[in-house]
Amino acid sequence: MEYAYTVEDSPWGRLGHGPVQVSFAGEETQWPTVWRETIANLGFPVSMNPFSGDTCGAHMDPESVDPVTKLRSYAASAYLAPARGRKNLTIWTETLVEKVIFDRDDDGNPVATGVQYLQKNDNIPKIVQASREVILSAGAIHSPKILELSGVGNPAILEPLGIDVVVANAHVGENLQNHLFVTSTCEVSKETGFETLDGLLKGDEAAVAAAQEALMNGRGPLTGVNTAGSAQLPLPFSASEEGKRNLEQLFQNTRTETEVTTSGFAKAHEEFIHSVLSSQTEASALYSLFPGYMAFDSNGDLLPHPGGLGRFLTFAIYLAHPLSRGSVHITSSSISSTSSSTSSISTNESADLEIDPNYLSHPADIEVLVRHLQVLENLKKTSPLSTHIFRDGNHISAKSELDLSDLSSARAYVRKHCQSAYHFTGTCAQMSRELGGVVDAGCRVHGCVNLRVVDLSIVPIIPGCNTQATAYGVAEHAAGIIRADISGR
């Protein structure tokens, strides 16, 4: 990871030596202080160092924001822009990859020889030849799609679509994982030093003008992601004997019949998550505090701000280590089967896909979220945070809908209101073929020596954090592997 980012100034000194510029937002209100003190009063550590490796307690949120320009630092600005002048780099936009083209070597093994693509306003597919190898980096949804369209995947899926099987591997597109989260919003009292972003969220002209003016001075809400606090906390009930018994029950007879995976990987996955849930120093949920109103309906759409002069806090709880696994598979042999090539490219549509996230299919996931919701309610009642919550305010999770003393009601609330964090991983897992892998330790697709996948689809178990840093880490590590292979080391 240290090859991907640089933190020029932090409480822990200069960190990393990579192109992505990372910084910490200044604390312009008292909410971060209140958050830290509340977490500490619950008995959790407050080290605040997100680079320490500790996964329990409150921490500061690093942001991929250049500390000088206050602009986002990301793949395009940090990696692509400095390389655009290279003679060996060509960039095609408004271009869709249809499939990888294969030939066979003298021993009959598949060899990737090129890529078939389609450009906007051109209905004729073209092929670009590969002189050495093909690297696929389309993400956890589209990398398995392209593999399947190319003939790499489950014969039971490919053959009925008329796709010739080049490499038979039933695990392509399986093992889809994602973080889920639930939110809870409450009204807070109006005190100096405890301002929120509600004016900006409502589109208040004065608030918008103030934010724009602050931006000109490198300050304010438009220069960062605006979380007021974060914490990674363990499963609360696992410390007691009864809790341990309940935990064991969650792992009995839980594998779904429709899931395509090996017993070896399923066991390894559950053993890892079990070790996390059993620990009081390993986090099973990420808590995030946002100074403003942010609530979602059951379809995942952001609800409008209720208006008025009220101030709100929104708490989000992310399931760090889901056990539920889904899948993504093509349902057509054509990348643009239901639309013209022009609309296909401009709207980022592709081959018909059946995406089944299979959320909450493992009973442990919903139980962990429910227990952490109970921790959140206790957190709200803990000083000093409790002194700022408006006791006669509007608690968005109405009592008729959410009664945390009743686990059945709490489970129903989670099922209705959990949202996707869009941190998809796992569909081209990097592990042995026998265990259910799609790529090997060198990121090569099993069964083809010169086709690699380098993106979050190769991560077999989703990390317990935002996946942005993991994506950069995967890319840097893979780049080192590829350079070593080319140089013959």
VEXBAKE-34249 format. One line per 5 residues: their letters; for each residue y, z, x of C-alpha. Coordinates in nm, 4 decimals. Last residue first. Example, Ala and Ser with C-alpha at 12.3 -4.5 7.8 and 13.67 -1.06 7.14 Angstrom:
BEGIN
sa	-0.1060 0.7140 1.3670  -0.4500 0.7800 1.2300
This chain:
BEGIN
rgsid	-1.2213 -1.2437 1.3224  -1.2515 -1.6173 1.2582  -0.8776 -1.6800 1.2287  -0.9222 -1.8063 0.8745  -1.1450 -1.5135 0.7763
ariig	-0.9011 -1.2598 0.9216  -0.6099 -1.4181 0.7375  -0.8100 -1.4110 0.4138  -0.8997 -1.0434 0.4524  -0.5416 -0.9471 0.5341
aahea	-0.4122 -1.1397 0.2351  -0.6707 -0.9628 0.0173  -0.5385 -0.6237 0.1261  -0.1783 -0.7237 0.0576  -0.2653 -0.8687 -0.2839
vgyat	-0.4730 -0.5688 -0.3908  -0.1948 -0.3327 -0.2827  0.0675 -0.5303 -0.4729  -0.1448 -0.5165 -0.7876  -0.2108 -0.1449 -0.7359
aqtnc	0.1632 -0.0786 -0.7185  0.2115 -0.2454 -1.0577  -0.0887 -0.0757 -1.2197  0.0930 0.2228 -1.3696  -0.1293 0.5209 -1.3040
gpiip	-0.4856 0.6503 -1.3353  -0.6415 0.3467 -1.1693  -0.8558 0.1130 -1.3833  -1.2166 0.0933 -1.2685  -1.3576 -0.2395 -1.1444
visld	-1.0319 -0.3787 -0.9975  -1.1062 -0.7533 -0.9606  -0.9038 -0.8497 -1.2707  -0.6004 -0.6914 -1.1083  -0.5394 -1.0009 -0.8959
vvrln	-0.7015 -1.1977 -0.6146  -0.9954 -1.4138 -0.7207  -1.1603 -1.6252 -0.4537  -1.3417 -1.9598 -0.4463  -1.4705 -2.0812 -0.1087
vcghv	-1.8185 -1.9276 -0.0810  -1.9329 -1.9827 -0.4393  -2.2250 -1.7831 -0.5830  -2.0430 -1.4537 -0.6207  -1.6724 -1.5324 -0.6464
rcgad	-1.5073 -1.4412 -0.3186  -1.2732 -1.1384 -0.3135  -1.3976 -1.0519 0.0381  -1.5826 -0.7457 -0.0902  -1.7620 -0.9662 -0.3449
vvggl	-1.6413 -1.1114 -0.6738  -1.7944 -1.1106 -1.0233  -1.9652 -0.7725 -1.0181  -2.2190 -0.6298 -1.2606  -2.4064 -0.3834 -1.0407
ersmq	-2.6518 -0.6501 -0.9254  -2.3623 -0.8849 -0.8452  -2.2186 -0.6234 -0.6128  -1.8660 -0.5072 -0.6768  -1.5201 -0.6509 -0.7282
actgt	-1.4859 -0.6848 -1.1035  -1.3703 -1.0119 -1.2555  -1.2712 -0.8637 -1.5945  -1.1611 -0.5265 -1.4546  -0.7928 -0.4803 -1.5318
fhyas	-0.5325 -0.4960 -1.8089  -0.2281 -0.2680 -1.7787  -0.0626 -0.3846 -2.1011  0.0387 -0.0271 -2.1975  -0.1304 -0.0727 -2.5351
qchkr	-0.0378 0.1585 -2.8192  -0.2035 0.4468 -3.0019  -0.0561 0.5049 -3.3481  -0.3350 0.4676 -3.6037  -0.6315 0.5800 -3.3949
vyara	-0.4271 0.8650 -3.2459  -0.3134 0.9851 -3.5878  -0.6694 0.9720 -3.7229  -0.7853 1.1828 -3.4298  -0.5106 1.4369 -3.4996
sslds	-0.6132 1.4540 -3.8630  -0.9742 1.5225 -3.7663  -0.8654 1.7732 -3.5022  -0.6843 1.9883 -3.7582  -0.4545 2.2302 -3.5744
ldles	-0.2735 1.9222 -3.4520  -0.1508 1.8375 -3.7990  -0.0051 1.4884 -3.7785  0.0539 1.2753 -4.0856  0.1660 1.5258 -4.3468
kasih	0.3414 1.7188 -4.0727  0.5577 1.4184 -3.9912  0.5368 1.2662 -3.6451  0.9060 1.1760 -3.6332  1.0171 1.5364 -3.5971
ngdrf	1.3598 1.5273 -3.7588  1.5737 1.8160 -3.6565  1.5891 2.1689 -3.7916  1.4596 2.3117 -3.4654  1.6736 2.0861 -3.2491
ihtsl	1.4844 2.0968 -2.9224  1.7058 2.2249 -2.6425  1.5770 2.5811 -2.6124  1.2160 2.4601 -2.6164  1.2661 2.2663 -2.2955
pstkk	1.3538 2.5847 -2.1025  1.1164 2.7278 -2.2044  0.7837 2.6247 -2.3592  0.7482 2.5286 -2.7259  0.7700 2.1567 -2.6491
lnelv	0.5010 2.2002 -2.3824  0.2685 2.3574 -2.6397  0.3085 2.0511 -2.8596  0.2400 1.8341 -2.5548  -0.0759 2.0281 -2.4711
qlhrv	-0.2017 1.9612 -2.8243  -0.1297 1.5929 -2.7760  -0.3318 1.6212 -2.4557  -0.6284 1.7443 -2.6532  -0.6028 1.4507 -2.8941
lveid	-0.5781 1.1991 -2.6092  -0.8881 1.3401 -2.4391  -1.0841 1.3401 -2.7643  -0.9852 0.9790 -2.8348  -1.1086 0.8603 -2.4975
aphsl	-1.4246 1.0717 -2.4896  -1.5591 0.9007 -2.8017  -1.6058 0.5669 -2.6206  -1.5064 0.2847 -2.8546  -1.1462 0.4048 -2.8339
ynpdi	-1.0186 0.0517 -2.7661  -1.2694 -0.2333 -2.7712  -1.0157 -0.4588 -2.5971  -1.1721 -0.7643 -2.7680  -0.9889 -1.0770 -2.6617
eldas	-1.1370 -1.3970 -2.8014  -0.9552 -1.6795 -2.6363  -0.8808 -2.0336 -2.7457  -0.7847 -2.2170 -2.4332  -0.4234 -2.1737 -2.3360
entsi	-0.0873 -2.0795 -2.4779  0.1968 -2.0135 -2.2394  0.4486 -2.1203 -2.5055  0.5965 -2.4051 -2.2999  0.2622 -2.5079 -2.1563
sstss	0.0666 -2.5411 -2.4787  0.3673 -2.6805 -2.6613  0.3787 -2.9783 -2.4272  0.0012 -3.0208 -2.3962  -0.0337 -3.0453 -2.7728
stssi	-0.1970 -2.7640 -2.9636  -0.5351 -2.6390 -3.0869  -0.7648 -2.7372 -2.8029  -0.5192 -2.6811 -2.5234  -0.7377 -2.5412 -2.2458
sssti	-1.0404 -2.7188 -2.3849  -1.3980 -2.5875 -2.3814  -1.3318 -2.3578 -2.6764  -1.4072 -1.9945 -2.7618  -1.3106 -1.8521 -2.4246
hvsgr	-1.3965 -1.4931 -2.3427  -1.2182 -1.1602 -2.2949  -1.4033 -0.8282 -2.2987  -1.3794 -0.4585 -2.3762  -1.4504 -0.1293 -2.2022
slpha	-1.3894 0.2209 -2.3328  -1.4073 0.4872 -2.0643  -1.0315 0.5244 -2.0320  -0.8951 0.6969 -1.7198  -0.5257 0.7838 -1.7368
lyiaf	-0.4760 0.7981 -2.1135  -0.0985 0.7759 -2.1361  0.1046 1.0391 -2.3207  0.4593 0.9435 -2.4202  0.7323 1.1917 -2.5117
tlfrg	1.0503 1.0695 -2.6783  1.3648 1.2816 -2.6802  1.6311 1.2315 -2.9430  2.0023 1.2696 -3.0010  2.1511 1.2478 -3.3496
lggph	2.4770 1.0748 -3.4334  2.3487 0.8588 -3.7148  2.1046 0.5752 -3.6759  1.7298 0.5912 -3.7382  1.6687 0.3558 -3.4415
plldg	1.4535 0.0646 -3.5442  1.0773 0.0930 -3.4943  0.9228 -0.0854 -3.1989  0.6272 -0.2964 -3.3061  0.2781 -0.1800 -3.2073
nsdfa	0.1192 -0.2752 -3.5383  0.0877 0.0914 -3.6458  0.4627 0.1380 -3.6083  0.6258 0.2405 -3.2840  0.8754 0.5064 -3.1816
mygpf	1.1445 0.5233 -2.9151  1.4496 0.7431 -2.9685  1.6197 0.8520 -2.6496  1.5876 1.0434 -2.3252  1.2371 0.9264 -2.2235
lsyla	0.9833 1.1791 -2.0945  0.6495 1.0582 -1.9554  0.3162 1.2379 -1.9477  0.0231 1.0815 -1.7619  -0.3239 1.1867 -1.8710
saetq	-0.6597 1.2744 -1.7124  -0.5130 1.4325 -1.4011  -0.7328 1.5905 -1.1360  -0.6666 1.9508 -1.0339  -0.8350 2.1279 -1.3268
sslvs	-1.1460 1.9166 -1.2847  -1.4153 1.8431 -1.5422  -1.2274 1.5448 -1.6841  -1.1988 1.3853 -1.3413  -1.5648 1.4404 -1.2518
hifee	-1.6705 1.3048 -1.5898  -1.4577 0.9955 -1.5292  -1.6445 0.9272 -1.2045  -1.9846 0.9992 -1.3533  -1.9079 0.7788 -1.6519
hakaf	-1.8166 0.4816 -1.4349  -2.1186 0.5269 -1.2091  -2.3527 0.5456 -1.5085  -2.2041 0.2381 -1.6746  -2.2161 0.0561 -1.3401
gsttv	-2.5860 0.1260 -1.2886  -2.6771 0.0619 -1.6522  -2.5358 -0.2848 -1.6131  -2.2677 -0.4213 -1.8384  -2.2373 -0.6327 -2.1506
etetr	-2.1156 -0.4126 -2.4348  -2.2357 -0.4970 -2.7852  -2.4774 -0.2023 -2.8047  -2.2093 0.0526 -2.7236  -2.2828 0.3162 -2.4602
tnqfl	-2.2149 0.6663 -2.5881  -2.5554 0.8291 -2.6202  -2.4425 1.1583 -2.4658  -2.1180 1.1661 -2.2694  -1.9060 1.3358 -2.5330
qelnr	-2.1587 1.6151 -2.5676  -2.1079 1.7156 -2.2048  -1.7360 1.7615 -2.2633  -1.7958 1.9850 -2.5617  -2.0218 2.2042 -2.3484
kgees	-1.7562 2.2222 -2.0764  -1.4956 2.3163 -2.3334  -1.7142 2.5952 -2.4629  -1.7528 2.7267 -2.1092  -1.3766 2.7131 -2.0574
asfpl	-1.1960 2.5079 -1.7898  -1.2494 2.1685 -1.9565  -1.0207 2.2456 -2.2511  -0.6904 2.1415 -2.0956  -0.7771 1.7997 -1.9511
plqas	-0.5650 1.7714 -1.6393  -0.1945 1.6808 -1.6118  0.0047 1.4057 -1.4453  0.3749 1.4574 -1.4954  0.6823 1.2447 -1.5489
gatnv	1.0501 1.3101 -1.6085  1.3762 1.1605 -1.7296  1.2461 0.8042 -1.7527  1.5402 0.5676 -1.7366  1.3811 0.2481 -1.5978
gtlpg	1.6686 0.1864 -1.3593  2.0108 0.0311 -1.2936  2.1129 -0.0414 -1.6545  2.1069 0.3296 -1.7426  2.3978 0.4280 -1.5196
rgnml	2.5061 0.3763 -1.1617  2.5697 0.0985 -0.9133  2.9462 0.0958 -0.9704  2.9415 -0.2273 -1.1705  2.6454 -0.0814 -1.3602
aeqaa	2.8600 0.2120 -1.4714  3.1022 -0.0304 -1.6370  2.8161 -0.2033 -1.8168  2.6754 0.1287 -1.9367  3.0177 0.2417 -2.0596
avaae	3.0672 -0.0861 -2.2494  2.7255 -0.0526 -2.4143  2.7958 0.3084 -2.5135  3.1372 0.2184 -2.6583  2.9942 -0.0738 -2.8540
dgkll	2.7047 0.1273 -3.0030  2.3968 -0.0927 -2.9794  2.1739 0.1713 -3.1372  1.9689 0.1988 -2.8168  2.2885 0.2379 -2.6131
gdlte	2.4072 0.5245 -2.8319  2.0591 0.6783 -2.8217  2.0467 0.6839 -2.4433  2.0573 1.0625 -2.4157  2.3128 1.3195 -2.3011
fgtek	2.2030 1.6636 -2.1902  2.4870 1.7485 -1.9536  2.7117 1.8594 -2.2369  2.5014 1.9676 -2.5301  2.4033 1.7943 -2.8526
svect	2.0767 1.9507 -2.9727  1.7505 1.7624 -2.9619  1.5586 1.5566 -3.2159  1.1913 1.4965 -3.1659  0.9734 1.1972 -3.0837
stvfl	0.5989 1.1830 -3.0178  0.4288 0.8895 -2.8498  0.0734 0.7710 -2.7958  -0.0607 0.5775 -2.5009  -0.3470 0.3478 -2.4112
hnqln	-0.4269 0.2250 -2.0611  -0.6386 -0.0870 -2.0309  -0.9894 -0.1957 -1.9361  -1.1802 -0.5231 -1.9720  -1.5334 -0.4760 -1.8308
egvha	-1.6481 -0.8267 -1.9316  -1.4746 -1.1590 -1.8706  -1.7297 -1.2753 -1.6120  -2.0210 -1.0318 -1.6330  -2.2826 -1.2800 -1.7592
navvv	-2.2848 -1.4656 -1.4276  -2.4361 -1.8145 -1.4070  -2.2538 -2.0265 -1.1505  -2.2031 -2.3980 -1.2198  -2.2919 -2.3946 -1.5891
diglp	-2.1960 -2.7205 -1.7577  -1.9589 -2.6554 -2.0473  -2.0658 -2.7958 -2.3846  -1.9242 -2.5034 -2.5831  -2.2756 -2.3835 -2.6745
eliap	-2.3524 -2.3858 -2.2987  -2.0606 -2.1679 -2.1913  -2.1102 -1.8499 -2.3943  -2.4866 -1.7997 -2.3566  -2.4555 -1.9396 -2.0031
ngvgs	-2.2353 -1.6408 -1.9110  -1.9763 -1.7289 -1.6533  -1.8567 -1.9834 -1.3993  -1.8461 -2.3310 -1.5531  -1.4821 -2.4156 -1.4818
lelik	-1.3630 -2.3203 -1.8306  -1.5385 -1.9875 -1.7732  -1.3606 -1.9314 -1.4415  -1.0262 -2.0281 -1.5935  -1.0695 -1.7762 -1.8754
pshia	-1.1890 -1.5077 -1.6339  -0.8608 -1.5487 -1.4419  -0.6550 -1.5646 -1.7624  -0.6890 -1.2161 -1.9118  -0.7201 -0.9989 -1.5996
gasli	-0.4549 -1.1895 -1.4108  -0.4037 -1.5521 -1.3075  -0.4523 -1.5225 -0.9326  -0.7242 -1.7749 -0.8390  -0.7547 -1.8716 -0.4737
versa	-0.9151 -2.2083 -0.3945  -1.0571 -2.2885 -0.0508  -1.0270 -2.5109 0.2596  -0.8757 -2.8525 0.1985  -0.8473 -2.8143 -0.1790
qvikp	-0.7727 -3.1346 -0.3696  -0.5208 -3.1504 -0.6535  -0.6533 -3.3031 -0.9730  -0.4585 -3.4489 -1.2629  -0.4939 -3.4228 -1.6390
indnk	-0.3091 -3.6905 -1.8412  -0.1106 -3.5616 -2.1384  0.2158 -3.5366 -1.9468  0.5186 -3.3772 -2.1092  0.4475 -3.0480 -1.9307
qlyqv	0.1918 -3.0663 -1.6542  -0.1863 -3.0383 -1.6756  -0.4141 -2.9218 -1.3975  -0.7554 -2.9825 -1.2429  -0.8133 -2.7801 -0.9286
gtavp	-0.9937 -2.8785 -0.6108  -1.3107 -2.8918 -0.4043  -1.4735 -2.5594 -0.4931  -1.8235 -2.5646 -0.3405  -2.1380 -2.4930 -0.5400
ngddd	-2.4611 -2.4553 -0.3424  -2.7106 -2.7429 -0.3464  -2.8178 -2.7027 0.0154  -2.6281 -3.0119 0.1278  -2.3132 -2.8832 -0.0411
rdfiv	-2.2421 -2.9230 -0.4102  -1.9161 -3.0199 -0.5805  -1.6837 -2.8151 -0.7948  -1.3496 -2.8643 -0.9719  -1.1631 -2.5509 -1.0854
kevlt	-1.0284 -2.5629 -1.4385  -0.7351 -2.6357 -1.6656  -0.4522 -2.4967 -1.4535  -0.1280 -2.5220 -1.6464  0.1973 -2.6502 -1.4984
etwit	0.5495 -2.5745 -1.6168  0.6366 -2.4896 -1.2561  0.4870 -2.6349 -0.9395  0.5615 -2.4628 -0.6097  0.4693 -2.6185 -0.2745
lnkrg	0.4279 -2.4053 0.0379  0.3067 -2.5395 0.3742  0.6534 -2.6492 0.4843  0.7892 -2.2970 0.4416  1.1380 -2.2754 0.2941
rapal	1.0273 -2.0896 -0.0163  0.8804 -1.8036 0.1856  1.1720 -1.5561 0.1737  1.2092 -1.6126 -0.2039  0.8384 -1.5728 -0.2829
yasaa	0.7622 -1.2289 -0.1426  1.0402 -0.9806 -0.2201  1.2487 -1.1702 -0.4765  0.9634 -1.3313 -0.6696  0.7140 -1.0458 -0.6281
ysrlk	0.9562 -0.7729 -0.7329  1.2749 -0.5894 -0.6427  1.4911 -0.5347 -0.9513  1.8607 -0.5161 -0.8797  2.0585 -0.2061 -0.7826
tvpdv	2.2009 -0.4089 -0.4920  2.1754 -0.1290 -0.2359  1.8881 0.0880 -0.3652  1.6783 -0.2214 -0.4481  1.4858 -0.1291 -0.7622
sepdm	1.1064 -0.1096 -0.7744  1.1279 0.2418 -0.9161  0.9614 0.5577 -0.7868  0.9102 0.8161 -1.0616  0.9428 1.1725 -0.9394
hagct	0.6498 1.4048 -0.9912  0.5290 1.6876 -1.2125  0.1778 1.8227 -1.1780  -0.1664 1.7003 -1.0783  -0.2622 1.3854 -0.8928
dgsfp	-0.1794 1.4847 -0.5368  -0.1927 1.1791 -0.3100  0.1412 1.2699 -0.1529  0.3194 0.9444 -0.2409  0.4415 1.0564 -0.5839
nmsvp	0.6144 1.3616 -0.4286  0.7516 1.5800 -0.7107  0.5641 1.8857 -0.5797  0.5990 2.0577 -0.9173  0.2593 2.2200 -0.9537
fglna	0.1350 2.3277 -1.2987  0.1512 2.6759 -1.4488  0.3074 2.5937 -1.7848  0.6306 2.7453 -1.6525  0.6250 2.4840 -1.3736
iterw	0.6073 2.2007 -1.6282  0.9045 2.3526 -1.8110  1.1063 2.3899 -1.4909  1.0411 2.0293 -1.3929  1.1362 1.8944 -1.7346
vtpwq	1.4538 2.1019 -1.7552  1.5632 1.9705 -1.4166  1.4904 1.6105 -1.5188  1.6856 1.6602 -1.8470  2.0014 1.7908 -1.6789
teega	2.1734 1.4524 -1.6734  2.2743 1.1951 -1.4090  1.9695 1.2427 -1.1876  1.9813 0.9555 -0.9394  1.7065 0.6992 -0.9596
fsvqv	1.4507 0.6904 -0.6812  1.4082 0.3781 -0.4727  1.1595 0.1063 -0.3862  1.2289 -0.2255 -0.2119  0.9303 -0.4585 -0.2133
pghgl	0.9093 -0.6272 0.1305  0.6826 -0.3776 0.3105  0.7291 -0.1029 0.5666  0.6289 0.2185 0.3938  0.8210 0.5434 0.3589
rgwps	1.1485 0.6626 0.5099  1.1985 1.0355 0.4684  1.0259 1.2773 0.2336  1.3278 1.3520 0.0114  1.3670 0.9738 -0.0117
devty	1.5772 0.7041 0.1525  1.4580 0.3661 0.2753  1.1523 0.3427 0.0547  0.9697 0.0295 0.1637  0.6868 -0.1425 -0.0200
ayem	0.3870 -0.3741 0.0216  0.2502 -0.2926 0.3682  0.2459 0.0781 0.2787  0.0000 0.0000 0.0000
